[in-house]
Amino acid sequence: MTEPIIATVNKVNERFYRNRENLFESLTDFCQQTLEKACVENGNASFMVSGGSTPAPLYQRLSRRVMSWQKIDVALVDERWVEPDDENSNQRFIKNTLLQHNASDVRFTGLKTSQPSAEQGLSDATKDYESLPNPWDLTILGMGADGHTASIFPDAQGTEEALREDHEQILAAIIANPSEVTGDNLERMTLSHHGLMKSKRIVLLITGEEKLDVYRQALNEPDHNKMPISAVLQQNQVPLHVFWAP
């Protein structure tokens, strides 16, 4: 079976695949078509990307596609407050996966600034992001087993502010609580909920049965501070596509 099981739940478009190979091939096509369409219609495109191990096959596939890369801006959804060459840096991850082959010269915008803290770096990073073509044409999100998305973690310092619907800043500084999910890098910079809602289209990429269970719980979780992904799943502003495989 190569065709996905497609359903709409709570206005969320679900695309469930039998295996990851089919998922990533289909998602690569989806991303390419979305970004190329934006380039044709607007003359440029903005592609917001997340770190983590799950999207690596997507970025590696995309990097080999023949696309209008010279017209596409790539920027991070979130970042740990570490140097760009640190092994835990999302910037380093994206450069080693997506910014290769045909996409090696793409315009890239990171979040880490020279400031000593994410809070102090907000102003400079915001100026960089406000200069990107917006609304963002495509945003790739992941989700942790704790229900976090981007770097908006449950009950973290900065999370309640980042999730507020009337929060007008596109970025937020977060200090997460220590956990197996966060590791030692607790200080983060992330798109806020307001920043995520500047997207034209959002993809939530998840794999495995555990995350499928978390996703289903989050669809109806009323406490967004407890499960930040629920704020994205329950909004009605931006089309949301969930790609999942075991």
Secondary structure, 3 states (H helix, E strand, C coil): CCCCEEEEECCEEEEECCCHHHHHHHHHHHHHHHHHHHHHHHCCEEEEECCCCCCHHHHHHHHCCCCCHHHEEEEECEEECCCCCCCCCHHHHHHHHCCCHHHCCCEEECCCCCCCCHHHHHHHHHHHHHCCCCCECEEEECCCCCCCECCECCCCECHHHHHCCCCCCCEEEEECCCCCCCCCCCEEEEECHHHHCCECCEEEEEECHHHHHHHHHHCCCCCCCCCCHHHHHCCCCCCEEEEEEC
